[in-house]
Amino acid sequence: MKPKVLFSLVILAFIFHSCNSEKKEIKGIWTDQKMSESFTYYRFNKDGTYIGLVFEEVDRVFRHGSIGYYKYIGLREFNLYQVDIDLSPIIGKPQTDAAVGIYFLESLDSLVELDLDSTKPSFLAQIQGDGEYLHITQNGDVIIVPGKILANGALDKKITIACYAISKSAAKKLEASESKRMSIEELVKKYPSGKGVRIIV
């Protein structure tokens, strides 16, 4: 991807964000597609539990997953509390194999509810744009935000991020997590192909 094309996508994402700013609720299945690596599916249930399924892009075999609880911390942000489960019985199974979904549903039934007020969250998740996508911040993520970053929520991951503007509080959180901040122009020059760069609106 050429730098001009990537920069154009950032502008389009900013326009899209400006037209879709209303609060959205979590329901059903949310999909975050990283085409170069995997397909990730998240399902959030009304009882506050969630499951995450990650499949390889090629042949859609099960790579890894997560299970646990979620709790809102803002209009578009919520913390995920991951519970450790043994995934070895289903790793490598195809997406079409019902055993994958059944295994996670049975794992949900066996969960012992956590005290979310005293437990450290595993991930920070955000509803993007018009609420059709879910983004989970991971260590090493390279992100473009075509807008202003505010300090809502927690950040315990080390990321690289570029934006048009950032609040002082948000800048302190980035610094505390040892994350790197740069201008959008600098990021486009460093990642001219756009590979591995995520646009979050």
C-alpha positions as CSV (number, residue, x, y, z in Angstrom):
1,M,0.0,0.0,0.0
2,K,1.5,3.4,-1.0
3,P,1.8,6.2,1.6
4,K,-0.8,8.3,-0.3
5,V,-3.3,5.5,-0.3
6,L,-2.8,4.9,3.5
7,F,-3.1,8.6,4.2
8,S,-6.3,8.7,2.2
9,L,-7.8,5.8,4.2
10,V,-7.0,7.8,7.4
11,I,-9.0,10.8,6.0
12,L,-11.9,8.6,5.1
13,A,-11.9,7.0,8.5
14,F,-12.0,10.4,10.1
15,I,-15.0,11.4,8.1
16,F,-16.7,8.0,9.0
17,H,-16.0,8.6,12.7
18,S,-17.5,12.1,12.5
19,C,-20.8,10.8,11.0
20,N,-21.1,7.9,13.6
21,S,-20.7,9.1,17.1
22,E,-23.7,7.7,19.0
23,K,-23.3,5.1,21.7
24,K,-23.8,1.5,20.7
25,E,-24.6,-1.5,22.9
26,I,-22.7,-4.8,22.8
27,K,-24.8,-7.7,21.5
28,G,-24.5,-10.8,19.4
29,I,-21.3,-11.6,17.6
30,W,-18.7,-8.9,17.0
31,T,-15.9,-9.4,14.4
32,D,-12.4,-7.9,14.3
33,Q,-10.8,-9.0,11.0
34,K,-7.0,-8.9,10.7
35,M,-6.8,-10.1,7.1
36,S,-3.0,-10.7,7.1
37,E,-3.0,-13.0,10.1
38,S,-6.4,-14.2,11.5
39,F,-10.1,-13.8,11.9
40,T,-11.3,-13.1,15.5
41,Y,-14.9,-13.5,16.7
42,Y,-16.2,-12.2,20.0
43,R,-19.6,-13.0,21.5
44,F,-20.8,-11.0,24.5
45,N,-23.6,-12.4,26.6
46,K,-26.2,-10.6,28.7
47,D,-24.9,-12.2,31.9
48,G,-21.6,-10.3,31.5
49,T,-19.5,-13.2,30.0
50,Y,-17.8,-13.4,26.7
51,I,-16.0,-15.8,24.4
52,G,-13.3,-15.1,21.8
53,L,-12.4,-17.4,18.9
54,V,-9.3,-16.8,16.7
55,F,-8.9,-18.7,13.5
56,E,-6.0,-18.7,11.0
57,E,-6.7,-16.8,7.8
58,V,-5.7,-19.8,5.7
59,D,-8.0,-22.9,6.1
60,R,-9.7,-21.2,9.1
61,V,-8.3,-23.6,11.8
62,F,-8.6,-22.7,15.4
63,R,-5.5,-20.9,16.7
64,H,-6.4,-19.7,20.2
65,G,-9.2,-18.1,22.2
66,S,-10.3,-16.4,25.4
67,I,-13.1,-16.6,27.8
68,G,-14.2,-14.5,30.8
69,Y,-16.1,-11.5,31.9
70,Y,-16.5,-7.9,30.7
71,K,-17.5,-4.6,32.4
72,Y,-18.2,-1.2,31.0
73,I,-15.9,1.6,32.1
74,G,-17.1,4.3,29.6
75,L,-19.5,5.0,26.7
76,R,-17.4,3.0,24.2
77,E,-14.9,1.2,26.4
78,F,-15.0,-1.9,28.6
79,N,-12.5,-4.1,30.4
80,L,-12.2,-7.8,29.7
81,Y,-11.3,-10.2,32.5
82,Q,-9.8,-13.3,31.0
83,V,-10.1,-16.7,32.7
84,D,-7.5,-19.4,32.0
85,I,-8.8,-22.6,30.3
86,D,-7.1,-25.5,28.6
87,L,-7.5,-25.1,24.8
88,S,-5.4,-28.1,23.8
89,P,-8.4,-30.3,22.9
90,I,-9.6,-28.0,20.1
91,I,-6.4,-26.2,18.8
92,G,-6.1,-27.0,15.1
93,K,-9.7,-27.9,14.6
94,P,-11.5,-26.2,11.6
95,Q,-13.9,-23.3,12.1
96,T,-16.8,-25.5,10.8
97,D,-16.2,-28.1,13.6
98,A,-19.0,-27.7,16.2
99,A,-16.7,-29.0,18.9
100,V,-15.0,-25.6,19.1
101,G,-18.1,-23.6,20.0
102,I,-19.4,-26.4,22.3
103,Y,-16.1,-26.5,24.2
104,F,-16.3,-22.7,24.9
105,L,-20.0,-22.8,25.8
106,E,-19.3,-25.6,28.3
107,S,-16.3,-23.6,29.7
108,L,-18.7,-20.7,30.2
109,D,-21.0,-22.8,32.3
110,S,-18.1,-23.9,34.5
111,L,-16.9,-20.4,35.3
112,V,-16.7,-19.2,38.8
113,E,-17.7,-15.5,38.8
114,L,-14.9,-13.0,39.5
115,D,-15.0,-10.0,41.7
116,L,-14.5,-7.5,38.9
117,D,-14.0,-4.5,41.2
118,S,-10.9,-6.0,42.8
119,T,-9.6,-8.0,39.8
120,K,-7.1,-6.5,37.4
121,P,-8.5,-6.5,33.8
122,S,-6.8,-8.6,31.1
123,F,-7.6,-6.3,28.2
124,L,-9.2,-3.0,27.3
125,A,-11.7,-3.2,24.5
126,Q,-13.3,-0.4,22.5
127,I,-16.4,-0.2,20.3
128,Q,-15.3,1.5,17.0
129,G,-17.1,3.7,14.6
130,D,-20.8,2.9,14.4
131,G,-20.4,-0.1,16.7
132,E,-19.9,-2.7,14.0
133,Y,-16.3,-3.5,15.0
134,L,-14.5,-4.4,18.2
135,H,-10.9,-3.5,18.9
136,I,-8.7,-5.0,21.6
137,T,-5.4,-3.4,22.3
138,Q,-2.5,-5.8,22.3
139,N,1.3,-5.4,23.0
140,G,3.0,-4.2,19.8
141,D,0.0,-2.8,18.1
142,V,0.6,0.0,15.6
143,I,-2.4,2.3,15.5
144,I,-3.6,5.4,13.7
145,V,-6.4,7.4,15.3
146,P,-7.8,10.0,12.9
147,G,-9.0,12.3,15.7
148,K,-8.2,13.2,19.3
149,I,-7.3,10.6,21.9
150,L,-8.8,11.1,25.4
151,A,-7.8,9.5,28.7
152,N,-10.9,7.2,29.2
153,G,-10.1,3.7,30.3
154,A,-6.8,2.0,31.2
155,L,-3.8,1.2,29.1
156,D,-1.4,-1.6,30.2
157,K,-0.1,-2.5,26.8
158,K,3.0,-1.1,25.0
159,I,1.8,0.2,21.6
160,T,2.8,2.7,18.8
161,I,0.1,5.2,18.1
162,A,-0.3,8.2,15.8
163,C,-3.2,10.8,16.0
164,Y,-4.2,14.4,15.2
165,A,-4.4,15.4,18.8
166,I,-4.2,14.0,22.3
167,S,-5.2,15.2,25.8
168,K,-2.5,15.7,28.5
169,S,-4.0,12.9,30.6
170,A,-3.9,10.5,27.7
171,A,-0.3,11.4,26.9
172,K,0.7,10.6,30.5
173,K,-1.0,7.2,30.2
174,L,0.9,6.5,27.0
175,E,4.2,7.5,28.6
176,A,3.4,5.4,31.7
177,S,2.8,2.3,29.6
178,E,6.1,3.0,27.7
179,S,4.1,3.4,24.4
180,K,5.4,5.4,21.5
181,R,3.5,8.4,20.0
182,M,4.2,10.0,16.7
183,S,2.5,12.1,14.1
184,I,0.4,10.5,11.4
185,E,2.9,11.8,8.8
186,E,5.8,10.1,10.7
187,L,3.9,6.8,11.0
188,V,3.0,6.8,7.2
189,K,6.7,7.2,6.4
190,K,7.8,4.5,8.8
191,Y,5.1,2.0,7.6
192,P,4.6,3.0,3.9
193,S,3.0,-0.3,2.9
194,G,0.4,0.0,5.7
195,K,1.0,-3.6,6.7
196,G,0.3,-4.2,10.4
197,V,-1.2,-0.8,10.9
198,R,-4.7,-0.5,12.3
199,I,-7.0,2.4,11.8
200,I,-9.2,3.0,14.8
201,V,-12.1,5.5,14.7
